[in-house]
Amino acid sequence: MGIFDYLKSKETPSSASVAKDRLQIIVAHERSKRHEPDYLPRMQQEIIDVIRKYVKIGDEDVQIQLENTADCSVLELNVTLPE
């Protein structure tokens, strides 16, 4: 019966391994955001506020991406305007 108990424990992941996997996902996500400037979320909100003075849009209608190359940075802004 001891062997069957050993095999059963292998089938379900332990809480420690689940926690480790979740932590690895969080760390990877934070590392990907490390290269973004700190002002980018604030700038996005300010851009949305200015556009809202003229057109009714939601937060999800504005996407901002920052691409860094060796010699320059490109800030791309996409706004979905209502028809």
C-alpha positions in Angstrom: 0.0 0.0 0.0 3.0 2.3 0.5 3.8 2.2 -3.2 0.3 3.2 -4.2 0.4 6.1 -1.9 3.7 7.2 -3.4 2.2 7.0 -7.0 -0.9 9.0 -5.9 1.2 11.8 -4.5 2.9 12.2 -7.9 -0.3 12.8 -9.8 -1.4 15.9 -8.0 1.1 18.8 -7.8 2.0 20.0 -4.4 1.1 23.4 -3.2 4.8 24.3 -3.2 5.2 23.5 -6.9 2.1 25.4 -7.8 3.3 28.4 -5.8 6.7 28.1 -7.5 5.1 28.1 -11.0 3.0 31.1 -10.1 6.0 33.0 -8.8 7.9 32.3 -12.0 5.1 33.8 -14.0 5.0 36.9 -11.9 8.7 37.4 -12.1 8.7 36.9 -15.9 5.9 39.5 -16.1 7.8 42.0 -14.0 11.0 41.5 -15.9 9.2 42.3 -19.2 8.0 45.6 -17.8 11.4 46.5 -16.5 12.5 48.2 -19.7 9.4 50.4 -19.9 9.8 53.9 -18.6 7.9 54.8 -15.4 6.1 57.6 -16.9 4.4 55.6 -19.6 1.2 54.7 -17.7 0.7 58.3 -16.6 1.3 59.5 -20.1 -1.3 57.1 -21.5 -3.8 58.4 -19.0 -3.1 62.0 -19.9 -3.4 61.2 -23.6 -6.8 59.5 -23.0 -8.0 62.6 -20.9 -7.1 65.0 -23.8 -8.8 62.8 -26.4 -11.9 62.6 -24.2 -12.3 66.3 -24.3 -13.3 65.9 -28.0 -14.4 62.3 -28.5 -16.0 59.7 -26.2 -13.6 56.8 -25.8 -12.9 54.1 -23.2 -9.5 53.2 -21.7 -9.4 50.1 -23.8 -9.6 52.1 -27.0 -6.1 53.4 -26.6 -3.0 51.2 -26.9 0.6 52.5 -26.4 3.7 50.6 -27.2 7.3 51.5 -26.8 9.9 49.9 -29.0 13.6 50.4 -28.3 16.3 49.9 -30.9 20.0 50.5 -30.7 19.8 54.1 -31.7 16.3 55.3 -31.1 13.0 54.7 -29.2 9.6 54.6 -31.0 6.4 55.4 -29.1 3.4 54.0 -31.0 -0.1 55.2 -30.1 -3.2 53.6 -31.5 -6.6 55.1 -30.8 -9.8 53.4 -31.9 -12.3 56.2 -32.5 -16.1 55.7 -32.6 -17.7 56.0 -36.0 
